[in-house]
Amino acid sequence: MKKKFLAIALCCTMLATTLAGCGSEKAKDDSKESTKTEMLATKVNKDTEITFWHAMSGVNEEAIQKITDDFMKQNPNVKVKLVNQGGYLDLFDKLMAAAKAKQLPTMTQVYSNRLSWYVSKDLVTDLNPYMNDKETGMTEEEKKDIPKIFLDDGIWDNKQYALPLNKSQMVLYYNEGMLKEKGIEVPKTWEEWKKASKELTVDENKDGDPEVYGTVFANNLSTDIAPWVVQSGGSTMDEETNELHFNSEPMKEAVGFLDSMFKEKTARFAGDDQNANVPLQDGRAAMCIASTSALPYIEEGTADGIKINAAPLPGNKNDAQLYYGTNIAIFNTASKLEQQAAWEYLHFLTNSENTAYFAAETGYIPVRTSAKDDPVFKKVLDEKPIKKLSFDSFDKGFQGTRNIGGINALDELGKQIDLVFHGEKDIDKALDDAQKNGTKAMEDAKNN
C-alpha cells in the first residue's frame, strides 16, 4: 500500500520532468530595464479578489495555503482564491480552454515551455515595471537573490514574464551501504558510473533477471534525455531557430551510452514500480536517477537499515545539471488593480522567508539563495545535508528550452528512443525518424 501511495504521490514529480522540454539553456537578455511605460496601479486601495490556478496537492498545497493565509492577514484588502485544477496536464488544458474563451485567471502556476504560447499571444504581464516600482517592487539585492538560472527561465525579449515557484534538480541517489561494501566511490563521470552500475548489479541465479540492478531510471527517460545530451556538448533543440537536434552526434552519444547500460542489464526502467526511487528504497537497486523533490517520499518509504544519499549527475564532456519546475505568471487580461494585487501576492509568496518555509515543508528548492540562511530552512539543512546539493550546482545548472511545440517534438523523440532502448530499432534510424517526425509535430503544434 505504501508503494502505491509513493508512486501516486510522485506522479506530479515525474510529470514535471516530462514537461520540462529539456535542451540547452541559452542566455536570456538582462531584465533590469523594461521598455513598458504604462501606468501601474501601485496601491491596492479597495477590496480586490484575485484567482490563482495551480496543480499543487498534499503537503505542497498545504504550504501554499498557509503562505496565502498569512498574506491575506497582512493585506486585508486582497482576497486570494486558490483553485486546484488537478494535475499539471489538467491545469494546462484548462488554461488553454480559458485563454480561448477569454476567461483566464488572474495568475497561474506554469512551466515556461507552456507559457511561451501565452507570451506569443501577448496575454502575459511584464513584471519588470512591478519589480522596479519604488513602493512595492524588489530591491536590487532581492533580484540578485534569485538564482540566475531561475530568473532567466521567465524572460523573453528583455521582459520578465514569470518568477520561480517550485524548483527541483535531477540527481543520482545511491545506497551508501551497497557502495561501501564493494569499495566503490560515488561516480563522477559516465565511465565511473557505468563501471559502478555493473559492479553493483547482482544476479545470483544467473537467469538474466538481476535481483539488484546497478541503476534504475524513470519510465519517461526517453523524453528526459536532455541532461546527457547537454553533457555531451549538445542540446535537444535551438530556442531561437526552432531547429531540432534529434539526430545530432551529442544525441547519438547520449542515447548510445544509456542504451549500453540497458543492453548489459546493469540498468532498467522503473516499470511497475512506477518511480525509480522505489526499488532503491527497497534494496532492489543500488542507484537511481530522480528529482530532489522525491526526497520526502524516499525518507518515508526507505526500508530499515538502508541509508540513501545523493550526488550530482555524473558528467561527460561537461558536468551540466538539470533543474526543472514551474513558475508563476500574471495575465494582463486582469484589471490593473488585480494585476497589482497579484504582484504583491507573488512577491510575498516567493520572498526569502516564504520560499524557505515552502522548501522546508516540501521536497523543493528555495528560489532565493538567502533562504539557506533562514532559521527554518537552516534547521532542515542541518538535519538533512542532502538538501545542500542543489545550492552547489547552480553554476552548472540549465533548464529546458521553451519552444512552442517543443513538448510535441519531444514526445516524438521519446517514441523513437524507446524503440532503441527496447532493442527494436537502431540508433541512427530512430533518431533520423525522430528528427523528421519531431519537426512535423512542432510545426503542427505552432499552427494550432
Residue pairs with C-beta under 8 A, 6 or more apart in sequence:
2 300
2 301
3 273
3 274
3 278
3 301
6 274
6 275
6 277
6 278
6 281
6 297
6 300
6 301
7 273
7 274
7 275
7 278
9 58
9 297
10 274
10 275
10 277
10 294
10 297
11 87
11 274
12 55
12 57
12 87
12 88
13 168
13 275
13 290
13 291
13 293
13 294
13 363
14 218
14 219
14 220
14 275
14 291
15 87
15 88
15 89
16 88
16 111
16 168
16 291
16 293
16 324
16 325
16 326
17 170
17 218
17 220
17 224
17 291
17 324
18 220
18 223
18 224
19 88
19 111
19 113
19 114
19 407
20 111
20 113
20 224
20 226
20 322
20 324
20 399
20 400
21 111
21 113
21 236
21 400
21 401
21 402
21 403
21 406
21 407
21 410
22 224
22 225
22 226
22 227
22 230
22 236
22 322
22 324
22 399
22 400
22 401
22 410
23 226
23 229
23 230
23 235
23 236
23 237
23 238
23 239
23 245
23 400
23 401
23 403
23 406
24 230
24 234
24 235
24 236
24 238
24 398
24 401
25 149
25 152
25 397
25 398
25 399
25 400
25 401
26 239
26 240
26 401
27 152
28 152
28 155
28 156
29 155
29 157
29 158
30 158
31 128
31 131
31 151
31 155
31 158
31 159
31 160
32 143
33 128
33 158
34 126
34 128
34 129
34 132
34 158
34 159
34 160
35 158
35 159
36 126
36 128
36 129
36 159
38 129
39 336
40 129
40 130
40 133
40 336
40 339
40 340
41 335
41 336
41 337
41 339
41 340
42 133
42 135
42 136
42 340
43 135
43 136
43 340
44 75
44 77
44 78
44 337
44 340
44 341
44 344
45 77
46 77
46 337
47 77
47 78
47 79
48 77
48 78
48 79
48 337
48 338
48 341
49 78
49 79
49 80
49 81
49 338
50 78
50 79
50 80
50 81
50 106
50 107
50 334
50 338
50 341
50 342
50 345
51 81
51 83
51 105
51 106
51 107
52 68
52 80
52 81
52 82
52 83
52 105
52 106
52 107
52 108
52 109
52 328
52 342
52 345
53 83
53 85
53 91
53 94
53 95
53 105
53 107
53 108
53 109
54 61
54 64
54 82
54 83
54 84
54 85
54 91
54 108
54 109
55 84
55 85
55 86
55 87
55 88
55 90
55 91
55 109
56 64
56 84
56 109
56 166
57 84
59 296
59 361
59 362
60 166
60 361
60 362
60 364
61 84
62 361
63 357
63 358
63 361
63 362
64 82
64 349
64 358
65 82
66 357
67 348
67 349
67 354
67 357
67 358
68 80
68 82
68 345
68 349
70 348
70 354
71 78
71 80
71 345
71 348
71 349
72 78
72 79
72 80
74 348
75 341
75 344
75 345
75 348
77 341
78 341
78 344
78 345
80 345
83 105
85 91
85 94
88 111
91 108
91 109
91 110
92 110
92 111
92 114
95 104
95 108
95 110
95 114
95 118
98 104
98 105
99 118
99 121
99 123
102 333
104 123
104 331
104 333
104 334
105 331
106 330
106 331
106 334
106 338
106 339
106 341
106 342
107 328
107 329
107 330
107 331
107 334
107 342
107 345
107 346
108 328
108 329
108 331
109 165
109 166
109 326
109 327
109 328
110 118
110 162
110 326
110 327
110 328
110 329
111 326
111 327
112 153
112 154
112 162
112 327
112 399
112 400
112 402
113 400
113 401
113 402
113 403
113 406
113 407
114 407
115 124
115 154
115 161
115 162
115 327
115 329
115 402
116 156
116 402
116 403
116 404
117 404
118 124
118 329
118 331
119 156
119 161
120 404
122 332
123 331
123 332
123 333
124 161
124 162
124 329
124 330
124 331
124 332
125 161
125 329
125 330
125 331
125 332
125 334
125 339
125 342
125 343
126 159
126 160
126 161
127 154
127 159
127 160
127 161
127 162
127 163
127 330
127 343
127 346
128 159
128 160
130 136
130 137
130 339
130 340
130 343
130 347
131 137
131 138
131 143
131 160
132 138
136 340
136 343
136 344
136 347
138 347
142 351
142 368
143 151
145 352
145 368
145 369
145 370
146 163
146 164
146 367
146 368
146 369
147 367
147 369
147 394
147 397
148 394
149 323
149 394
149 397
149 398
149 399
150 164
150 167
150 323
150 367
150 399
151 160
151 163
151 164
152 399
153 162
153 164
153 327
153 399
153 402
154 160
154 161
154 162
154 163
154 164
154 327
154 329
155 161
161 329
162 327
162 328
162 329
163 327
163 328
163 346
163 350
163 367
164 325
164 326
164 327
164 328
164 350
164 367
165 325
165 326
165 327
165 328
165 349
165 350
165 367
166 293
166 325
166 326
166 358
166 362
166 364
167 323
167 324
167 325
167 364
167 365
167 367
168 291
168 292
168 293
168 323
168 324
168 325
168 363
168 364
168 365
168 390
169 291
169 292
169 321
169 322
169 323
169 324
169 365
169 389
169 390
169 393
169 397
170 224
170 227
170 289
170 290
170 291
170 292
170 313
170 321
170 322
170 323
170 324
171 289
171 290
171 291
171 292
171 310
171 311
171 312
171 313
171 389
172 186
172 187
172 193
172 287
172 288
172 289
172 310
172 311
172 312
172 313
172 314
173 277
173 280
173 287
173 288
173 289
173 290
173 294
173 298
173 308
173 309
173 310
174 186
174 280
174 286
174 287
174 288
174 308
174 309
174 310
174 311
175 280
175 283
175 285
175 286
175 287
175 306
175 307
175 308
176 307
176 308
176 309
177 305
177 306
177 307
178 200
178 212
178 286
179 185
179 186
179 196
179 200
179 286
182 199
182 200
184 196
184 199
184 200
185 192
186 309
186 311
187 193
187 195
187 196
187 311
187 314
188 311
188 314
188 315
189 314
189 315
189 316
190 231
190 257
190 314
190 315
190 316
192 314
193 215
193 287
193 314
194 257
194 260
194 261
194 266
196 214
196 286
196 287
197 213
197 214
197 215
197 261
197 266
197 267
197 286
197 287
198 214
198 264
198 266
199 214
200 212
200 214
200 266
200 286
200 287
201 210
201 212
201 213
201 214
201 265
201 266
201 286
202 210
202 211
202 212
203 209
203 210
203 211
203 265
204 211
208 265
210 265
210 266
211 284
212 283
212 284
212 285
212 286
213 265
213 266
213 267
213 268
213 279
213 284
213 285
213 286
214 261
214 266
214 267
214 285
214 286
214 287
215 261
215 266
215 267
215 268
215 285
215 286
215 287
215 288
215 289
216 267
216 268
216 269
216 270
216 273
216 276
216 279
216 280
216 285
216 287
216 288
216 289
217 258
217 267
217 268
217 269
217 270
217 276
217 288
217 289
218 224
218 269
218 270
218 275
218 276
218 289
218 290
219 269
219 270
219 271
219 274
220 414
221 258
221 269
221 289
221 417
221 421
222 413
222 414
222 415
222 416
222 417
222 418
222 421
223 410
223 411
223 413
223 414
223 417
225 236
225 251
225 254
225 255
225 258
225 413
225 417
226 235
226 236
226 322
226 400
227 313
227 320
227 321
227 322
228 254
228 257
228 258
228 316
229 235
229 236
229 245
229 248
229 250
229 251
229 254
230 250
230 318
230 320
230 322
230 398
231 254
231 313
231 315
231 316
231 317
231 318
231 319
231 320
232 249
232 250
232 251
232 253
232 254
232 316
232 317
233 250
233 317
233 318
234 245
234 248
234 249
234 250
234 251
234 254
235 245
235 250
235 401
236 244
236 245
236 246
236 251
236 401
236 406
236 410
236 413
237 243
237 244
237 245
237 246
237 401
237 403
237 406
237 409
238 245
238 401
239 401
239 402
239 403
242 403
242 405
242 442
244 409
244 435
244 438
244 439
244 442
245 251
246 409
246 413
246 416
246 431
246 434
246 435
246 438
247 428
247 431
247 432
247 434
247 435
251 431
252 427
252 428
252 431
253 316
255 417
255 420
255 427
255 430
255 431
256 427
257 316
258 267
258 421
259 420
259 421
259 427
261 267
262 268
262 421
263 423
269 276
269 421
270 276
270 278
270 279
273 279
275 290
275 294
275 297
276 285
276 288
276 289
276 290
277 288
277 290
277 294
277 297
277 298
277 301
278 301
279 285
279 288
280 286
280 287
280 288
280 298
280 308
281 298
281 301
281 302
281 303
281 306
281 308
282 303
283 303
283 306
289 313
291 324
291 363
292 310
292 363
292 364
292 365
292 387
292 389
292 390
293 325
293 362
293 363
293 364
294 363
295 310
295 363
295 384
295 386
295 387
296 362
296 363
297 363
298 308
302 308
309 386
310 386
310 389
311 389
312 319
312 321
312 389
312 392
312 393
312 396
313 319
313 321
313 322
318 396
319 396
320 396
320 397
320 398
321 393
321 396
321 397
321 398
322 397
322 398
322 399
322 400
323 365
323 390
323 397
323 398
323 399
324 399
324 400
325 364
325 365
328 346
328 349
328 350
330 339
330 342
330 343
330 346
332 339
334 342
348 354
350 367
350 368
351 368
352 366
352 368
352 370
352 371
352 374
353 371
353 374
353 376
355 366
355 367
355 368
355 371
356 366
356 368
356 371
356 372
356 374
356 376
356 377
357 374
357 376
357 377
358 364
358 366
359 365
359 366
359 371
359 377
359 380
359 387
360 376
360 377
360 379
360 380
365 390
365 391
366 372
366 374
366 377
369 391
369 394
371 377
372 378
372 381
372 388
372 391
380 387
381 387
381 388
400 406
403 409
403 442
404 442
404 445
404 446
405 441
405 442
405 443
405 444
405 445
405 446
406 442
407 445
408 438
408 441
408 442
408 444
408 445
409 438
409 439
409 441
409 442
409 445
410 438
411 441
412 434
412 437
412 438
412 441
413 434
413 438
415 434
415 437
416 425
416 430
416 431
416 433
416 434
416 437
417 430
417 431
417 434
419 425
419 430
420 426
420 427
420 430
